[in-house]
Amino acid sequence: MIPGMGAVATTLIAGVEAIRRGFAKPIGSTSQMSTIRLGKRTDSRTPLIKDFVPLAHLDDLVFTGWDIFGGNLYDAAKTAQVLDRDQLEQIRPFLESIEPMPAVFDQHYVKRLEGKKVKVGKNKCDLANQIRNDIAEFKTKTDRQVMIWCGSTEIYLEQTAVHQTLEAFEKGLVENDPGISPSMMYAWAALKEGIPFANGAPNLTVDIPALQELSKKMNAPICGKDFKTGQTFLKTVLAPAFKVRNLGVSGWYSTNILGNRDGEVLDDPESFKTKEVSKLGVLEHIFQPELHPDLYKDIYHKVRINYYPPRGDNKEGWDNIDIFGWLGYPMQIKVDFLCRDSILAAPLALDLVLFMDLAARTPGLKGLGIQEWLSFYFKDPDSAPGVYPEHDLFIQHMKLKNTLRHIMGESLITHLGLDYYGE
């Protein structure tokens, strides 16, 4: 179940159908393409993850969702202009068969969009319960459900009293509290129905005590936030490399140009601030300047996003990195990543749907609330209160695979390697 059936959602759904028909491979998907080592390196036990853990099969996936624009998913995919016409025509009947439901939307939270197909209700509680009714209808047609937010970035919100307890939140729904955004209403509806919720945008959404309380109460896993796709993905690769080699960084300037709906929304300063906060936290947590003041205390980190319509979904992320090495001598690195935003995001969304469904069926995971082991997929990963998030891509990857080993009763891999050299 997908709130926001635009570029990412249509690319995901079209891609899954193309893979099911044998037209394409699930490139970029850890759940479908990655192997996992079990036991010693000399044991030669490396099954595919999808053959190791009981994931849902792609053939079993059924899609529905909500969107503020009319039309079916074929229309939406044409508008997004991510996939070429020939590819879309191959699966056109399938895409035409899916028409999003009217969405809960308030332009106060996404200034640059105007809703054409939106729900109407007497208050936020009424609207959220309309979402629950949609979920209940979908439950009659499916065995299990997962909700993943693929909608736009909402304006920046900070926690207030309405977010602190479930009782206060549900009172706020009735009273139309401005601290409750549409994405929170979707999350509340999903969790009340016992459905896992993943957040692909940098919105506050489930990063509040009230919904974390509800998640645990209903044994409905949560995770987020903000798909880690392009520029930040590379940051979480490069920054750990500088840190482990003890190379200093004096400045990191990042700018982006993109022309899709995401770029249009982020052209609004309030939505951009939500994204900026998500992107800025990466280096601070990886470098830990308070522990390494000689290397990172004075780093200057700047992030810019510019809406440039001609580029469409083909985003360009450009980085200038000023580093310094032995005796303080300066060096520079330039990175220009010409990427396809939704092509990178779609396999992440697929993995999250499958892994969140797995978490909801796993006794040791479903009652935890936040699924920190899925940090691998996010720019600004959720973590327990008082615990700093892990941003290093390679540590995140190890955490993900060790969690899969753990739930299947296999030994964890420490990479210590001493057992190969004992007597």
Beta strands, then each sheet from edge to edge (+ up, - down):
strand 1: 2-3
strand 2: 65-67
strand 3: 101-102
strand 4: 147-149
strand 5: 197-199
strand 6: 222-224
strand 7: 248-258
strand 8: 300-307
strand 9: 314-324
strand 10: 330-340
sheet 1: 1+ 2+ 3+
sheet 2: 4+ 5+ 6+
sheet 3: 8+ 7+ 9- 10+
end
